[in-house]
């Protein structure tokens, strides 16, 4: 039998070891004087019940007990999966083997790829497992020909009452306080524990699109940065599903995820689904909620909590973060990037341990670094040439447009913030009830800051207008809100498909309000497009305000835009 070589391309500098809690858990499993063989096989036509993508580009990882002659585990993976998958499969073979095997730790494992041997030696440090190389593994080859899929059994030794206590505190401190309404996913908070084999946890929120809520507690700052970098590259059209999965599994963290039971909702009922989405966005966090705790690690994959030893640092992290958010809610609402730190004394609700001192602080320096990373990935604006009078590159494709109005008090409030750019030239409020019409363009904080920088570079916004666009290749028509800067560049804000009259009617009603201001209006750039405030930004989300004028498309000289082949 011929096998592809090498099995993996390894980066020796990128290897990491298993979490200490995982090593403790594995070392508690009895060790047996057996030799296990492991390898990865091309699936080809041997498993024809798989989806076509896996049949054509899939591989199967097998770990077999050479002393007993039976398979302990097998995993089907995509062909471009990295060597970490071999470790994940080995841990499964140790903890959750296929019947009739019992959980056990081998004395030695053997592989027939020297690069993989080197990788496993580093990954399995501290587990007292030898890793050898052998060029020929006939038993493994023979067993592969008779391979059958078997569902692994679940294991775990966490008393239910401990999980119930953890769930109770997670709901009270995380779900009910909803830190994802105050923080963005790149607003990192350090929780310094110095106990239970954990020095620090690095917490960030999940609140994507208002439908998935939770908190991630990274065990490694480097792991978090690496994932953020890889996640930023996921927007690249060349990224494949296997790349995204591999990036996700590079995280080293615990997570707490909250979800509402949607079993009563029909996915095909659009009206019911719309109501459900609004319900999620407006929920007051006092409704029944399901809590999921879990762990992600490059060698273990994603799994539930399986050992009581994991509960101690995770409980301290949840309790400390909850107290921190509760104490500093107003400060975080105003500016989540400011430096804030507090220390708390927290006692575990189980056992007889003494209270633990836990220090919590924001990490504005890391937030700035993450913003810079995202900016480098998404916001490298090319210098515009004099002939390029129309641009569709300034505003992100996923930005959200909303129409509103600002009072003089709101303008003064955001003007008082040093970090917010405000241009109010030509705006005069005659009485306290006056509100100037504003179009709000919402994106993420890093992308929004890049937009603001470019608009400042082009000396502000000369005017705002609405026109239409046509795609002759696919027959589509679009409403195009656009701005022209003082630098002479026309920027398309968004392409909105003309499927109905909703957008046109909204623009018409909003435009009527500008007549009172002789066409004067404002353009605001806001952050928060990936959180629960998507589509309804608050004052604290405003990054910049530009005074401008609303003009007709005829005055702008762009009655209709037609997509040409160079623009595609």
N, C-alpha and C positions, 0 to 999 in steps of 0.2 A: 504494500500500500504506500502511495506517495503522499506526503504531507507538505503543505506550503511552508516555506521558510524564508525569513524568520517569522515566528508566530506573532511577535510584537516588536515594535520599535520603541525602545525605552529611553527615557530621559532620566539619567541617574540623579541629577540634581533636583528632580521634582518629587522624589519619593518621600513619603511620610509614614510614621508608625501608627499602629492602632491606638485608640484612646486607652488611657490607663484603666478605666472602668471595664472596657471590653477585655483587656488582658486578664484582669482579675476574674472576670466571668468565665473565660475560656480555661484558665488555669485551675478552676474549681472542678472542671470536668475530668473524670479519671483518664489517665494515660495508659494506653495498652501497647505492648511490644510488637506492633504491627507496622508494616510498610505499605503506604498508599501510593498509587500511581495516578498522575493527572496529566491531561492533555486537552487540546481543543481540536475538533474535527469539523471539516466542511460538511454541511448537511446534505447538499445535493438533492438526490431523489429518495434518500433513505427515510425521510419523514414527510410523506406527501399530504399529511393533514394540516400542515402549517400554511399561513398566509403566503401568497406568492413572493412577497419581498424577502421573507426569511428563507424560503426555499432557494431563491436565486442568490442571496447574499448573506445567508445565515451560517452560524457556526454553533457547535454544541460543545460545552465544557463538561468533561466527565472526570470525576474522582472515584477511583475504585480501590477497595481494600484488597491488596495483593495477597495477603495472608489467608483471607477467608474466601476470596474469589467472587465477591459481589459488589455491585455498584452502590456507593453511598449517596451520591447526588449527581444530577446533571442539570445544566442550565442552557437554554437556547438563547443566543445573543446575536446581535447584528455583526456583520463581518469586520467592521472597523472599531469594535469595542477594544478598549485598552487592557493592559495586564491586570488592572485592579479587579476585573471581573473574575480572574482566576482565584484571587484571594477571597472575594465574596462567596464563590462557590465552595471553596475549601472550608470557610467558616460554617457554611450551611451543612457541609458533610460532617463537621464536628458536632454541631449543636442540633441539627434537624435532619438526620440522615433518613434515607428511604428505608422502609421496612424490608427485612427484619432487623436491621442494624439498630443499635442503641447509641445514644450520644457518647462519644469517646474522642480522645485526642491521640493521634498516632505518634509513634516514636520517630518515624522518618517519612518524608514524602519524596517521590522521585519524579522528575520530568525529563523530557528529551530535548529541551531547548536551553542552551546555556544562558542566554539573556534572561529567560524566565527564571532559571535557577538563581541568578544573581538578585533579581527583583524580589523573589520570595524570601530569600535569606534576610533581606532588609525589612520586609514587611512583617515577618513572623518573629522578629526579635522579642525575647522575653517570654516565649511560649514553650521553650524547651523542645522544639521540633527541628530535627536535622533536615536539610534540603540537599539532595544529591542529583547528579546528572547520570542518565543512562540512555545510550543511543537507540536502543531497541526495547519496546515494551509490548511483547506479544500478547500477554494476558489482556491488556487494555484494548488492543486491536480486536481480539476475539470477542470480548464482551460488547464492544461497540456495535458489532454486527447484529446483536440480539437486543439492542437497547429498546426499552419501553418507558414511556413517561409515567411517573408516579408522583402524586401530590405529596409534598413534604408536610410533616406534622408541625403544629405550632407548639412552642415551648415558652415557658416564662415562670418566674417564681415571685411575682409581686403580689402581696396580699391585697385583695380587693378593697379593703378599708383604707389602705394607704393611697390608692389611686383615687378613691372617692374624695379623700381630703384634699389631694392635689387639684382635682377637678373643681371642688368647691371654691378654693382660693383663686384658681384661674378665672372662674366666672366672675367672682366678686371684684378682683383687682384688674383683670384685663378686659373681659367682655363688657362689664358694666361701665368701666371708665373709658373704653374705646380710645386707646392711645393713637390709633391710626387716623383719627380726626385731627390730631395735633401734629403728628410727625409724618415725614415722608420716609420712603424705604431706605434712603441714603442718610438719614439722621441717626447716626450710630450712637449708642449709649453703652459705656463700659460699666460692668458690674464686677468689682474686684472682691473675690470670695476668699482666696488663699486657704482653702480647705477642701477635703474630699477629692484630692488629686486635681483640683481645678484652681488655677491662679485667677483667671478672669473669664467672664462671659461677655460677649459683645452682642447687644440686643438691637434688632431692627424690626419694624412692623411690616405686616402684610395687610393691604387694604385695597388690592387691585380691583378697579372698576366697581367698587362698592359691593362686590358679591363674594369675596373671599377675605376673611379676617383672621389675623393671628399674629404671633410674635415668633421670630427666629432668634435662638440663643446660640451664636457661633462660639465654638470652643477654641477657635484659632482666628486671629485677625488676618493672617496671611490667606487663610482659606476663604474668608469673606471677600477680600480684595480680588483674589483670583477668580472667584465666581462672578463678581460684579463685572470684571473685565470680559469674561467669556459671555456673560449674559448680554452685555452691550453689543457684542459681535453677532448675536443671534438675529439681528435685523438684516444681516447680510444675506442676500438672496442665494449665495452659494452654500449657506449652512444647511446640512442635512439633518434628518430626524435623529440619527445616531449621534451627531455632534451635539445636539441640544440635550439629549439624554445623558451623554457623557459629562457635559458641563454641569448639569443638575446634580449628578452624583459626585462631583468634585467637592461638594460642600462638606464641612465637618461641623455638625450642629445638632442641637435638639430643637424641636419646634412644638408650638402649641397652636392648633388650628381650630377655629370655631365655624360651625355651619348650622343652618336651620334646616329642618326636615321639609323637603320639597316633594315628598312622595305623593301628596294629594294634587299636585299641579300637572297638567297635561302640557308637555313640551310643544305639541302641535297647536295648542290653543293660544294664538298670538295675544288676544286680549287678556287672558289669564296670566300669561307669562309677563306681559307689561305690568300688570298689577303686582305680580310677585317681585319684579325688579324694583318697583317703586317702594314696595314694602320693605325690602332689604335696605334700601337707601335711607328710609325714614324711620327704621326700627329704633325703639327707645332702649334696646338692650335689656328689657325685662321680660322677654319672651323665652320659651323653652329653646335651649340651644344644645347642640352636641359638641363635645370637646374631644379632640384627637391629639394625643401626645405621641411623639415619635423621634427617631434619630436618623441622620443621614451621615454616611462616611464613605469615602472612596472604596474602602475594602469591604464594608458591610452592606452597602447599598442603603435603601430606605427600609426601615423596620419600625415596629412599635417598641415601646419601652419593654424590656424583658428582664430587668434586674432591679431589685430594690436599691442597689447602690447608686443607680442613676437618679433616684428621686431626690436625694439630699441636695445636690447642687442646683437641680432644676427648681426645687421648691424655693431655695434662697434667691434664685434669679427672679422668679415670678413675684415673690413677696417684696423684694427690694425695688424692682422696677415699678410695681404698683404703688408703693409708698412714694416713690420719686415723682411719678406722674401726678399723683393726688396732691402733693405739696407744691408742685411747680406748674400747675395747669395754666394759670394766667401768663406766666413768663414764657412757657412753651408756645402758647397761642400767639403771643406777640412776636417772638423770634426764636424758633427751635434751634438755631445755629449758635446762640450765645453760650458762653461758658458757664455751666451750673454744676455744682457738686454738693453732695450731702452724704453723711454716714449714718447707718442705721444698725440697731442691735436686733437680730432676728433669731428666734428660737424655733427649732423644728418641732412640729406637733406630735412627733413620735419619738420614742426613746427618752433617755434622760440626759441628753447633751446640754451643755451650757449655751447661752445666747452667742451668736456669731456676729462679730463686727463686719458689716458689708458696706463698702464705699461705692457710690454711684455717681457717675459724671457724664456730661455730654462730651462729645469728641468733635468740636468744630474743625480741628485740623484734618481729621479723617473725612469729614463731610466735604470739605473743600477739595480734598484729593479725589474723592469719588466723583464730584462734579466735574473736575478737570478731566478725569478719565472718560466720562460720558461725553463731555464736550469735544474731546479729541476724536472720539469715534463717530460722532454725529454732526459736529458743527464746524467743520473746517470750510468756511466760506471762501470761495475763490475771489480774487480781485475782479471786479466787473470792468469790462472794456467799455469804451464810450459807445460802441455800437450795440451793446446788449442793454436795450431799454426795458425788456420784460424778463423777469426772473421768477421761477417757481421753486427756488431752492432755499429761500430764507425761512419760511415757516414750515415746521414739521408736518408730515402728512397726517399724523394722528392728533393734531391740535383740535380743540373744541371751541366753537364760536357761540357766544351768547350776547344778547342785547339787553341793555339796562340803562341806568342813569345814576349819576353821582351828585350828591349835595355838596355844598361848600364845605361842610364839616368833614366829609369823607376826604375831599381833596386836601384839606389842611392836615388831616390826620396822617395820610400817607406821605405828604410833603415833609412832615416832621421826622420821618425815618431816613437816616443817612444812607441806607442801602437801596432806597427806592429812587429812581430817576423820575422827576416830575417836571413837565413843561406845560405851563398854564397860559402861555402868551395869547392874548386876545379874549380870554374868558373873564367876564365880569358878572358876578351874581348881584342882582338888583334887590332881592329880598331873601329871607331865610327859607322860603318854600321852594326856591328855584332849584332845579336839578338839570344838569346838562346831559344830553344823550351820550351814551358811551357804548362802543362795541368792545367786548372783552374777548381776547384771544388767549386761551388757556392751554398750557403744555406742561412739561416737567420743569423743575427749577433750573437744572443745568442748561436745557435747551432754551428756556425762556431768557436766561441771562445772556446767552449767545445772540439771540434775536435782538435784545435791548442794545447790546454792544454794537451790533451792526447798524441799527437804526441811529444810534448816536454818531457813529462814524459817518453816516450819510446825512448828518445834520438835521435829523428829525423828519417828520411827515408833512409833506406839502398839502396833500388832500387825500380823501377817501372816496371811492366810488364803487358802484356795482355794475358789472357787465355780464355778458354771457359768453360761453365757449362751445365749440362744436368739435367732435371727434369724427371726421369723415371716414375713418377706417372701420370703426365699429358702430357708427351711427348714434353715438351718445351726445347729449347736450347737457350743459352745466351752467349753474349760476356761479359767477366768479366775484366774490368780494376782493377788492384790490386796494393797494395804497401806492402813492407815488411819493418818494422821498425828495428832500431838498437836493439830494445828489443826482436827481434825474432818473432814478431807477423805478420802474413799475413792478411791484411785487404782488404775485398772486397769493392771497391768504389761504384759500382753500378752494377745492373743486367740489361743488354740491350738485349731485344729480337732480335733474328736473323731473322728478317722478310725481310731483303734485304742486299745489300752490302754497304749501305751508311756508316755505322759506320766503317766497316772493311777498306773501301777505305780511309776514313778520317784518321784512325790510320796509314795506310800504308804511306800516303803522309807526315803526321807529323813525323813519325819515320825516314823517309829519311833525314829530316833536322837534326836529332840528330847525323848522321854519321859525319858531319863536326865537331861536338863537341866530337867525340870519345865516343858517347853514353851519354854524359852529358846532363842533362835537368833539368827542375824545376817543382815543384808541388806548386801551389798557392791555398790558401783557401780564398774564397771571400764571402762577404755578398750580400744581395740585390736580393735574389731569388724570393721574393714575390712582387717586384715592377716592374716598367717599364723597368728596366735594367736586367730583368731575361734573362739569356742566353748571355748577352753582358755586363759583368761587366766592370766598369771603374777603373782607378787607385785608386780612393778614396775608392773603395769597398774592396781592398785587406787587409786581416787580417794577413796573414803570407805567407812567401815564403821559400820553402825548396829545396836546391840543392840536386840532386840525380842522379842516372844512370838508363837508360833504358836497360833492359836485356830481353832475350828471355824467354818464358815460360819453355823451357827445362832447362835453367840454374837455373831458380827459383825452378825447381823440381815439378811444378804443371801444368802438361800438360793438364789435364782436371779434373774438379770437378764434382762429381755426388752427387745430393741431396739425403741425407738419411733421414729416418723417424725422427731422433732426431733433424735434422736441420729445420724441418717444424714448 
